[in-house]
Amino acid sequence: KTTSIINVVLNFPLSSMLAINRYWNENEAKTLLWFDISSASSDYGIRLPILRSSPEDQVLYQTERYNEDTFGYEIPIREEGDYILVMKYAEVYFAQSQQKVFDVRLNGHVVVKDLDIFDRVGHSTAHDEIVPFSIKRGKLSVHGEVSTFNGKLTAEFVKGYYDNPKICALYVMKGKLEDVPKLQPHPGLEKREEEEEEEDDGEGGESEKKSASTAPKNPVRSGPRTPNPYATDNSSLMFPILVAFGVFIPTLFCLCRL
């Protein structure tokens, strides 16, 4: 199920954008817009404060669209250039991971795999999935893949094994990654990311230590071998001579006495 969105233009200071759900921001004088969309809507999270989100953007993460099967939206794009797809999410219902997991496709290309919002950021916390892509000479390029572009960008939310796919809000903007507004910092998430980085670094250090410990302490060097000092030892040849000499002396003594 795919819904076409047309005649939706927001006048941002830097570029034109498209949005789903209600979007209102007095600071940037955006137009209040809402759509009649065939997917189901939910405002279950409207009672929850959303972490990392500014007050004027709370409603974006508190409300959502979902469907019991794969669904999506068609966004018309008429100009070539570099674009960014920003998808906004917050988990306002489930309180553990592996409860809602789904993929996101962009014109058939999987751009987000196994999205588990709670696993990424926890409960009632804003999370943005940002996908850069470009349209040039009738071709769409995203994540290293290229396909023919017919003037419509199709964002699909793919039904998986765990609950229903959803989207809280999305927009497409023309520009670069650095042009995308950033979410507010979250100390808990930053600490978690730092710990994950430290774990990765620790694993790398341990592997280096392990490889160093398993290396031979006296490495073999190239070049001719050192001569064996015992290779020319003739002590083993002298033993029979000494034995014979020891037997000969007593025998000779006995003969002389006779």
C-alpha positions in Angstrom: 0.0 0.0 0.0 1.6 3.3 -1.1 0.1 6.7 -0.7 1.1 9.6 -3.0 1.9 12.9 -1.4 1.6 16.0 -3.6 1.5 19.8 -3.3 3.3 19.8 0.0 6.1 22.4 0.2 7.5 23.8 3.4 9.5 27.0 3.2 12.6 26.3 5.2 15.4 28.9 5.3 17.8 26.6 3.4 15.7 24.3 1.3 12.3 22.8 0.5 11.1 19.9 2.5 8.2 17.4 2.7 6.7 16.1 5.9 4.3 13.5 7.2 2.0 14.1 10.2 1.5 17.5 11.7 4.6 19.8 11.8 4.6 23.2 13.4 7.6 25.2 14.4 7.0 28.9 15.1 10.7 29.7 15.4 11.2 28.8 11.7 7.7 29.9 10.5 6.8 26.6 8.9 3.3 26.0 7.7 0.9 23.8 9.7 0.1 20.8 7.5 -1.7 17.5 7.9 -2.6 14.8 5.5 -5.4 12.3 4.9 -3.3 9.2 4.8 -4.6 5.6 4.3 -2.4 4.1 7.0 -3.6 3.9 10.6 -2.7 6.7 12.9 -2.0 6.7 16.6 -1.5 9.4 19.3 -0.8 6.9 22.1 2.5 8.7 22.9 0.9 12.2 23.2 0.9 11.9 26.9 4.7 11.2 27.0 7.5 13.7 27.0 10.0 12.7 24.3 13.6 12.9 25.3 16.1 14.6 22.9 13.3 16.5 21.1 12.7 20.2 21.3 9.3 21.3 22.7 8.0 22.4 19.3 8.8 19.0 17.8 7.4 16.8 20.5 4.2 16.1 18.5 6.3 14.7 15.6 7.5 11.8 17.9 4.4 11.4 20.0 2.2 10.5 17.0 2.7 7.9 14.3 1.4 6.1 11.2 1.5 2.3 11.1 0.1 -0.6 9.1 -0.3 -4.3 9.5 1.5 -4.9 6.3 4.2 -3.1 4.3 3.2 0.4 3.5 4.9 3.5 2.1 4.7 7.0 0.6 5.6 8.5 -2.8 7.3 11.8 -2.8 7.7 13.7 -6.1 11.1 15.1 -6.8 11.6 17.1 -10.0 15.1 18.4 -9.7 18.4 16.6 -9.7 20.8 17.0 -6.9 21.9 15.7 -3.5 19.1 15.0 -1.0 18.6 13.7 2.5 15.7 11.6 3.7 15.1 12.1 7.5 12.8 9.6 9.2 11.7 10.4 12.8 10.9 7.7 15.3 10.2 7.1 19.0 9.1 4.0 20.8 6.2 4.9 23.0 4.6 1.5 23.5 7.0 -1.4 23.9 9.4 -1.5 26.9 12.0 -3.9 25.5 13.8 -4.7 22.3 12.8 -7.3 19.7 9.2 -6.3 20.0 9.0 -4.1 16.9 11.6 -4.7 14.1 11.3 -3.7 10.5 13.2 -2.6 7.4 13.0 0.6 5.4 13.3 0.6 1.6 13.9 3.5 -0.7 12.8 2.8 -4.3 13.5 -0.9 -3.6 16.8 -0.4 -1.9 17.1 -1.5 1.7 18.4 1.6 3.5 17.6 0.6 7.1 17.9 -3.0 8.1 16.2 -4.5 11.2 15.3 -1.2 12.8 14.6 -1.8 16.5 13.9 1.7 17.9 13.9 0.6 21.6 17.2 -1.2 21.1 18.7 1.9 19.5 17.6 4.6 22.0 15.2 3.1 24.6 11.6 4.2 25.5 10.1 7.6 24.6 13.3 8.9 23.1 13.6 10.6 19.7 15.6 8.8 17.1 16.3 10.0 13.5 17.3 7.7 10.6 19.1 9.9 8.1 19.6 8.6 4.5 21.6 10.6 2.0 20.9 10.0 -1.7 21.4 11.7 -5.0 19.5 12.0 -8.3 21.5 12.6 -11.4 20.8 11.9 -15.1 17.7 9.9 -14.3 19.5 7.7 -11.8 19.0 7.3 -8.1 22.1 6.6 -6.1 21.8 5.4 -2.5 24.1 3.4 -0.2 26.3 2.5 -3.2 23.5 1.2 -5.3 22.0 2.8 -8.5 18.6 2.4 -10.1 16.4 4.3 -12.6 14.5 7.2 -11.2 11.1 8.1 -12.6 10.4 11.3 -10.7 9.0 9.7 -7.5 10.8 8.7 -4.4 9.1 5.8 -2.7 9.8 5.2 1.0 8.5 1.9 2.2 8.3 0.5 5.7 8.6 -3.3 5.5 6.6 -5.7 7.6 8.8 -8.1 9.5 8.3 -10.9 12.1 8.0 -8.4 15.1 4.8 -6.3 15.1 3.9 -3.6 12.6 6.2 -1.2 10.7 5.6 2.5 11.5 6.8 6.1 10.8 6.4 9.0 13.2 7.4 11.7 10.7 9.6 12.1 7.7 10.9 14.8 5.3 13.1 15.1 2.3 15.5 18.0 2.0 17.9 19.1 -0.7 21.4 19.4 0.8 24.2 17.7 2.7 24.3 15.7 5.9 25.7 18.8 7.7 22.5 20.7 6.8 20.3 18.3 8.8 19.1 19.6 12.2 20.6 17.5 15.0 18.7 16.1 17.9 19.4 17.2 21.4 22.2 15.3 23.2 21.3 12.5 25.5 23.9 11.8 28.3 22.8 8.1 28.6 23.1 7.5 24.9 26.4 9.3 24.6 27.8 7.2 27.5 26.5 4.0 25.9 28.2 4.9 22.5 31.4 5.7 24.3 31.3 2.3 26.1 30.7 0.5 22.8 33.7 2.4 21.3 35.8 1.4 24.3 34.8 -2.2 24.0 35.7 -2.2 20.3 39.1 -0.6 21.2 39.6 -3.1 24.0 38.9 -6.1 21.7 41.4 -4.7 19.3 44.0 -4.3 22.1 43.4 -7.8 23.5 43.9 -9.3 20.0 47.1 -7.4 19.6 48.3 -8.5 23.1 47.3 -12.1 22.3 49.2 -12.1 19.0 52.2 -10.6 20.8 52.1 -13.2 23.5 51.9 -16.1 21.1 54.8 -14.8 19.1 58.1 -16.7 19.7 60.4 -15.0 22.2 63.5 -15.8 20.2 62.5 -15.3 16.6 64.4 -17.2 13.9 66.5 -14.8 11.9 67.5 -15.2 8.3 71.0 -16.2 7.2 73.3 -19.2 7.6 72.8 -21.4 10.6 75.2 -21.2 13.5 77.6 -24.2 13.6 76.8 -26.8 16.2 79.7 -26.9 18.7 79.0 -30.6 19.4 79.0 -31.6 15.8 82.7 -32.4 15.8 82.9 -34.0 19.2 84.8 -37.4 19.0 84.2 -38.5 22.6 81.9 -41.3 21.5 84.8 -42.8 19.3 87.3 -42.9 22.3 85.1 -45.0 24.5 85.8 -48.5 22.8 89.6 -47.7 22.8 89.6 -47.0 26.6 87.7 -50.2 27.3 90.1 -52.3 25.2 93.1 -50.6 26.9 91.5 -51.3 30.4 91.2 -55.0 29.6 94.7 -55.3 28.0 96.7 -54.0 31.0 95.4 -56.6 33.6 95.9 -59.4 31.0 99.5 -58.4 30.4 100.2 -58.2 34.1 98.9 -61.8 34.6 101.0 -63.1 31.8 104.2 -61.5 33.2 103.6 -63.2 36.6 103.5 -66.6 34.9 
